[in-house]
Amino acid sequence: MADADVIPIGSGGRPGRGSGRRTTPSAAARALAGPGGQKKNSRARSGPDGKRPDSDAAAGGPVSGPAAQEPRVGETAGAVPDVDGPDMSGLDLGGLDLGGLDFGRLERVVRELFGEDGERRVAEWLAFLRRRLSGDYELDEFGYDSDLTDQVLLPMLRPMVEKWFRVEVRGIENIPTDGSALIVANHSGTMPIDGLVTQVVVADHTGRPLRTLAADLVFQTPFVGELSRKGGATLANNDDAERLLRQGNLVGVWPEGFKGLGKPFAERYKLQRFGRGGFVSAAMRTGVPIVPCSIVGAEEIYPLVGNIASLARLLGVPYIPITPFFPLLGPLGLIPLPSKWLIEFGEPIRTDEFADGAPDDPMLVFNVTDQVRETIQQTLYTLLMQRRSIFF
């Protein structure tokens, strides 16, 4: 019997599923397992001489005393009383040893990494991975992937917004809690990071996604174009803007375009021309309010001191920036400087009070466009006076 295989037949030596009252093996099962299969237990039952009282019974020798009595009704032959809880140190689940796993320490690590709600966030991540692997997610007609945006893209940007730029937000109550609105902001900083920061701010303070209007170059860039669509961006034209507004979305637009992004550092916080006012006509046609947004801090992240115009024309891009650190430091020069950001959302400008033919009136559109531009410009001057320094 010493070489016989151990065949698990259920908890407590009974066939089938365990009763849940005990998980320790019976004396007979321990005898079949041999000396190597017995687990060391600091509370093992032994006599004064160090011998186990049932050692003879386990070896098949003579049995006397209580061990030789017939089991009573409801008892199982060879059953031993529980002394300790289940010992996970020797448990083998298909090669997975759980004995050395400290669940308490694992829980502490999760809380240190993700905060008090770490367990919930880990559970959300696992659910997100399951949905991605099973294909259980949806894209809207513009390619927007809300699941990817909420679980991956925004969390990746959030440390930059909260810790690096230390963004201070004002006037968030001017963004409607439901219904459509067109958020119009100044554009600066060499790279369009201000658009990403605005998306995070709106999502965190209103709980609503901000659908952005981007230039053609964004969607012509490999990988960036597809990722931008999944993050909620679409082409900056009136048709797409009006469709998004009619669907009840918050839409963001930066009318200065590349002229605002690529202006020299010496012209910082001086707004460029706001295009032809296409965003105003889109707001008028849909009757949604225009919310002016003033952003201070983006101008200093990549101070633009020069432009390699010949290389830009060769590559078909608006400009190749020269900053104090790029291209001098190579990839390190792409790290934005940690400037202090202030973002203020102004009072909404209503467009539902204009006459039906207002969107087709060039002079009226120009006047409203200029009103929005001047509101943002004056707010920028006010915020600059309130900011103590570039980095604090």
DRENZADREN-308522 format. One line per 3 residues: number of its first residue (from 1); their letters; for each residue x, y, z of C-alpha. Coordinates in steps of 0.02 Angstrom, whole numbers, padded with zeros to 5 digits. Layout:
<recs>
NUM> A> X/Y/Z ~ ...
</recs>
This chain:
<recs>
1> MAD> 00000/00000/00000 ~ 00147/00119/00024 ~ 00168/00139/-00164
4> ADV> -00017/00158/-00203 ~ -00077/00317/-00290 ~ -00179/00439/-00189
7> IPI> -00350/00462/-00268 ~ -00445/00612/-00200 ~ -00622/00557/-00161
10> GSG> -00693/00714/-00080 ~ -00679/00805/00083 ~ -00661/00698/00237
13> GRP> -00644/00535/00139 ~ -00822/00542/00072 ~ -00851/00528/-00114
16> GRG> -00918/00674/-00213 ~ -00918/00858/-00162 ~ -00858/00909/00010
19> SGR> -00980/00953/00146 ~ -00891/01116/00183 ~ -00866/01067/00366
22> RTT> -00687/01005/00348 ~ -00550/00999/00217 ~ -00414/00900/00309
25> PSA> -00379/00724/00241 ~ -00427/00570/00338 ~ -00303/00458/00427
28> AAR> -00322/00328/00289 ~ -00281/00456/00155 ~ -00126/00509/00251
31> ALA> -00073/00329/00265 ~ -00090/00304/00076 ~ 00010/00462/00043
34> GPG> 00156/00397/00144 ~ 00273/00497/00255 ~ 00316/00622/00116
37> GQK> 00135/00667/00091 ~ 00102/00713/00272 ~ 00101/00898/00307
40> KNS> 00200/00970/00449 ~ 00087/01047/00579 ~ 00146/01138/00731
43> RAR> -00008/01075/00822 ~ 00005/00894/00768 ~ -00072/00769/00887
46> SGP> 00062/00666/00976 ~ 00087/00577/01140 ~ 00212/00614/01277
49> DGK> 00345/00507/01192 ~ 00328/00601/01029 ~ 00236/00459/00939
52> RPD> 00070/00480/00856 ~ -00063/00374/00943 ~ -00133/00316/00775
55> SDA> 00034/00268/00699 ~ 00000/00082/00717 ~ -00172/00100/00639
58> AAG> -00101/00195/00493 ~ 00029/00059/00464 ~ -00099/-00080/00470
61> GPV> -00043/-00148/00640 ~ -00152/-00204/00787 ~ -00280/-00080/00844
64> SGP> -00349/-00072/01017 ~ -00445/00051/01123 ~ -00563/00181/01055
67> AAQ> -00491/00169/00881 ~ -00556/-00010/00867 ~ -00736/00037/00905
70> EPR> -00866/00038/00767 ~ -00909/00211/00703 ~ -01072/00281/00762
73> VGE> -01212/00329/00645 ~ -01170/00493/00555 ~ -00983/00470/00576
76> TAG> -00856/00417/00446 ~ -00729/00283/00481 ~ -00557/00354/00505
79> AVP> -00621/00533/00528 ~ -00514/00646/00636 ~ -00571/00806/00719
82> DVD> -00522/00974/00648 ~ -00383/01064/00738 ~ -00315/01189/00611
85> GPD> -00389/01278/00462 ~ -00337/01228/00285 ~ -00150/01241/00251
88> MSG> -00122/01321/00080 ~ 00066/01289/00079 ~ 00052/01120/-00005
91> LDL> -00102/01151/-00111 ~ -00072/01113/-00295 ~ -00199/01182/-00418
94> GGL> -00136/01127/-00587 ~ 00041/01181/-00544 ~ -00015/01345/-00463
97> DLG> 00054/01356/-00286 ~ -00049/01477/-00181 ~ 00039/01437/-00020
100> GLD> 00168/01576/-00034 ~ 00046/01709/-00091 ~ 00019/01844/00039
103> FGR> -00152/01914/-00001 ~ -00140/02044/00136 ~ 00021/02114/00065
106> LER> -00053/02109/-00111 ~ -00201/02211/-00052 ~ -00085/02340/00028
109> VVR> 00015/02356/-00133 ~ -00145/02383/-00234 ~ -00200/02520/-00114
112> ELF> -00031/02605/-00121 ~ -00031/02605/-00311 ~ -00213/02650/-00342
115> GED> -00273/02727/-00178 ~ -00415/02674/-00065 ~ -00523/02628/-00214
118> GER> -00385/02518/-00285 ~ -00488/02359/-00282 ~ -00626/02443/-00381
121> RVA> -00503/02511/-00509 ~ -00419/02342/-00531 ~ -00590/02263/-00555
124> EWL> -00633/02395/-00686 ~ -00469/02360/-00777 ~ -00502/02174/-00781
127> AFL> -00678/02206/-00846 ~ -00605/02323/-00978 ~ -00481/02190/-01035
130> RRR> -00619/02062/-01047 ~ -00723/02180/-01156 ~ -00575/02216/-01271
133> LSG> -00533/02032/-01292 ~ -00713/01983/-01323 ~ -00749/02132/-01437
136> DYE> -00889/02190/-01323 ~ -00870/02377/-01354 ~ -00943/02503/-01476
139> LDE> -00883/02645/-01587 ~ -00999/02784/-01640 ~ -01014/02849/-01818
142> FGY> -00861/02961/-01794 ~ -00752/02821/-01726 ~ -00763/02877/-01544
145> DSD> -00721/02738/-01420 ~ -00790/02793/-01252 ~ -00728/02636/-01163
148> LTD> -00548/02660/-01219 ~ -00555/02846/-01182 ~ -00621/02826/-01005
151> QVL> -00513/02678/-00955 ~ -00348/02715/-01043 ~ -00327/02883/-01130
154> LPM> -00392/03002/-00996 ~ -00308/02909/-00851 ~ -00142/02921/-00946
157> LRP> -00161/03110/-00964 ~ -00228/03144/-00789 ~ -00058/03143/-00697
160> MVE> 00008/03271/-00820 ~ -00143/03383/-00790 ~ -00148/03367/-00601
163> KWF> 00036/03347/-00552 ~ 00141/03420/-00693 ~ 00040/03572/-00747
166> RVE> -00062/03587/-00586 ~ -00211/03652/-00682 ~ -00327/03771/-00591
169> VRG> -00503/03777/-00663 ~ -00628/03919/-00648 ~ -00803/03948/-00713
172> IEN> -00843/03765/-00737 ~ -01024/03804/-00692 ~ -01040/03893/-00860
175> IPT> -01033/03726/-00951 ~ -01210/03654/-00962 ~ -01240/03492/-00868
178> DGS> -01344/03426/-01012 ~ -01376/03474/-01191 ~ -01256/03542/-01320
181> ALI> -01128/03681/-01308 ~ -00982/03740/-01412 ~ -00824/03774/-01310
184> VAN> -00708/03895/-01401 ~ -00529/03913/-01335 ~ -00364/03996/-01378
187> HSG> -00230/03884/-01454 ~ -00045/03890/-01410 ~ 00106/03793/-01353
190> TMP> 00189/03727/-01514 ~ 00107/03557/-01483 ~ -00083/03539/-01461
193> IDG> -00071/03484/-01280 ~ -00196/03618/-01228 ~ -00332/03522/-01319
196> LVT> -00292/03362/-01223 ~ -00288/03455/-01058 ~ -00457/03535/-01094
199> QVV> -00531/03364/-01129 ~ -00473/03298/-00961 ~ -00534/03452/-00867
202> VAD> -00707/03447/-00945 ~ -00725/03260/-00917 ~ -00668/03268/-00735
205> HTG> -00771/03420/-00685 ~ -00932/03389/-00782 ~ -00931/03200/-00808
208> RPL> -00961/03230/-00993 ~ -00844/03194/-01140 ~ -00780/03338/-01245
211> RTL> -00785/03301/-01431 ~ -00647/03400/-01516 ~ -00630/03470/-01693
214> AAD> -00454/03441/-01763 ~ -00359/03491/-01920 ~ -00331/03379/-02071
217> LVF> -00148/03350/-02026 ~ -00198/03260/-01867 ~ -00292/03125/-01963
220> QTP> -00158/03112/-02097 ~ -00027/03066/-01966 ~ -00007/02877/-01943
223> FVG> -00068/02808/-01777 ~ -00108/02984/-01712 ~ -00259/03001/-01826
226> ELS> -00337/02836/-01774 ~ -00302/02866/-01590 ~ -00376/03041/-01602
229> RKG> -00538/02974/-01676 ~ -00551/02845/-01537 ~ -00523/02986/-01413
232> GAT> -00668/03089/-01478 ~ -00591/03201/-01613 ~ -00664/03228/-01785
235> LAN> -00624/03335/-01936 ~ -00647/03522/-01909 ~ -00786/03562/-02033
238> NDD> -00960/03631/-02014 ~ -01051/03471/-02062 ~ -00969/03364/-01927
241> AER> -00982/03503/-01799 ~ -01168/03525/-01828 ~ -01201/03338/-01821
244> LLR> -01111/03325/-01654 ~ -01204/03475/-01584 ~ -01373/03410/-01639
247> QGN> -01336/03247/-01548 ~ -01318/03341/-01383 ~ -01128/03337/-01367
250> LVG> -01005/03459/-01293 ~ -00893/03510/-01438 ~ -00724/03597/-01423
253> VWP> -00641/03702/-01557 ~ -00478/03803/-01565 ~ -00507/03928/-01707
256> EGF> -00328/03995/-01713 ~ -00267/03829/-01781 ~ -00083/03811/-01824
259> KGL> -00061/04001/-01826 ~ -00094/04000/-01640 ~ 00010/03846/-01605
262> GKP> 00161/03902/-01705 ~ 00173/04086/-01657 ~ 00339/04144/-01583
265> FAE> 00361/04153/-01395 ~ 00379/04342/-01410 ~ 00196/04350/-01466
268> RYK> 00129/04240/-01326 ~ -00051/04269/-01271 ~ -00088/04380/-01420
271> LQR> -00232/04295/-01509 ~ -00221/04263/-01695 ~ -00365/04278/-01817
274> FGR> -00513/04163/-01778 ~ -00533/04099/-01955 ~ -00691/04143/-02050
277> GGF> -00810/04113/-01906 ~ -00867/03942/-01961 ~ -00889/03887/-01780
280> VSA> -01008/04032/-01750 ~ -01118/03986/-01897 ~ -01123/03804/-01837
283> AMR> -01179/03862/-01665 ~ -01311/03975/-01741 ~ -01382/03839/-01852
286> TGV> -01401/03722/-01704 ~ -01450/03856/-01577 ~ -01321/03804/-01447
289> PIV> -01226/03921/-01330 ~ -01045/03968/-01359 ~ -00934/03952/-01204
292> PCS> -00772/04054/-01215 ~ -00623/03963/-01139 ~ -00461/04053/-01092
295> IVG> -00304/03948/-01063 ~ -00149/04019/-00978 ~ 00007/03911/-00961
298> AEE> 00017/03823/-01129 ~ 00125/03958/-01208 ~ 00272/03915/-01094
301> IYP> 00281/03726/-01112 ~ 00381/03737/-01276 ~ 00445/03915/-01298
304> LVG> 00456/03935/-01487 ~ 00611/04035/-01533 ~ 00633/03979/-01714
307> NIA> 00567/03877/-01859 ~ 00654/03768/-01987 ~ 00545/03825/-02131
310> SLA> 00635/03734/-02272 ~ 00623/03566/-02184 ~ 00441/03601/-02141
313> RLL> 00400/03630/-02325 ~ 00492/03472/-02373 ~ 00393/03369/-02248
316> GVP> 00228/03456/-02284 ~ 00200/03518/-02106 ~ 00162/03696/-02048
319> YIP> 00326/03717/-01954 ~ 00474/03627/-01874 ~ 00494/03709/-01704
322> ITP> 00656/03764/-01624 ~ 00646/03784/-01435 ~ 00783/03811/-01305
325> FFP> 00788/03622/-01282 ~ 00736/03550/-01451 ~ 00821/03488/-01557
328> LLG> 00973/03524/-01447 ~ 00930/03389/-01319 ~ 00848/03269/-01441
331> PLG> 00700/03172/-01370 ~ 00726/03252/-01199 ~ 00681/03418/-01278
334> LIP> 00504/03352/-01308 ~ 00468/03351/-01121 ~ 00355/03502/-01088
337> LPS> 00407/03627/-00956 ~ 00301/03619/-00796 ~ 00214/03786/-00812
340> KWL> 00068/03836/-00701 ~ -00098/03826/-00795 ~ -00257/03926/-00768
343> IEF> -00413/03883/-00868 ~ -00570/03990/-00857 ~ -00736/03956/-00942
346> GEP> -00832/04116/-00973 ~ -01017/04151/-00974 ~ -01109/04070/-01120
349> IRT> -01152/04175/-01272 ~ -01327/04127/-01330 ~ -01359/04097/-01514
352> DEF> -01540/04039/-01510 ~ -01606/04218/-01509 ~ -01543/04262/-01683
355> ADG> -01658/04263/-01834 ~ -01670/04113/-01948 ~ -01556/04187/-02080
358> APD> -01420/04237/-01956 ~ -01296/04098/-02002 ~ -01294/04163/-02182
361> DPM> -01261/04344/-02132 ~ -01071/04368/-02146 ~ -01070/04531/-02049
364> LVF> -01168/04458/-01903 ~ -01058/04303/-01899 ~ -00903/04413/-01900
367> NVT> -00969/04519/-01756 ~ -01007/04368/-01647 ~ -00838/04292/-01690
370> DQV> -00752/04453/-01639 ~ -00853/04457/-01478 ~ -00794/04283/-01432
373> RET> -00613/04326/-01475 ~ -00613/04486/-01373 ~ -00691/04397/-01224
376> IQQ> -00552/04268/-01225 ~ -00416/04399/-01250 ~ -00471/04507/-01104
379> TLY> -00487/04354/-00992 ~ -00310/04302/-01038 ~ -00243/04471/-00982
382> TLL> -00337/04456/-00817 ~ -00273/04280/-00783 ~ -00094/04331/-00823
385> MQR> -00102/04468/-00693 ~ -00169/04345/-00565 ~ -00036/04213/-00597
388> RSI> 00112/04240/-00481 ~ 00243/04169/-00599 ~ 00261/04054/-00749
391> FF> 00295/03901/-00643 ~ 00198/03939/-00482
</recs>
